[in-house]
Amino acid sequence: MLEYPYIGKVNATFDDETIREIVLDGMKIIYKIYPNSVAVLMIYRYIDFDESDILLD
């Protein structure tokens, strides 16, 4: 993911090009792309989680 941070799709909850998600082994990983790094915001298994509860800086 660090080499190709834009491989994930834009997360619909935040509608921000720098906040993306990928699904891996039934887990959704939401991450934010910064100029020199990537920060994982949330990892969860269940689809019914309300992503709008995630607090961003």
DAPEKA-V431142 format. One record per residue. N is the residue number from 1. RES is the residue in one small letter. NEAR is the number of other C-alpha atoms within 12 Angstrom. Layout:
n=[N/N]
res=[RES/RES]
near=[NEAR/NEAR]
//
This chain:
n=[1/2/3/4/5/6/7/8/9/10/11/12/13/14/15/16/17/18/19/20/21/22/23/24/25/26/27/28/29/30/31/32/33/34/35/36/37/38/39/40/41/42/43/44/45/46/47/48/49/50/51/52/53/54/55/56/57]
res=[m/l/e/y/p/y/i/g/k/v/n/a/t/f/d/d/e/t/i/r/e/i/v/l/d/g/m/k/i/i/y/k/i/y/p/n/s/v/a/v/l/m/i/y/r/y/i/d/f/d/e/s/d/i/l/l/d]
near=[20/17/10/12/26/23/18/24/24/22/25/17/18/22/15/18/20/26/31/32/35/27/21/14/11/12/16/25/29/36/33/32/26/16/10/10/15/22/23/24/24/27/22/22/16/15/13/9/15/14/24/15/11/18/10/16/6]
//
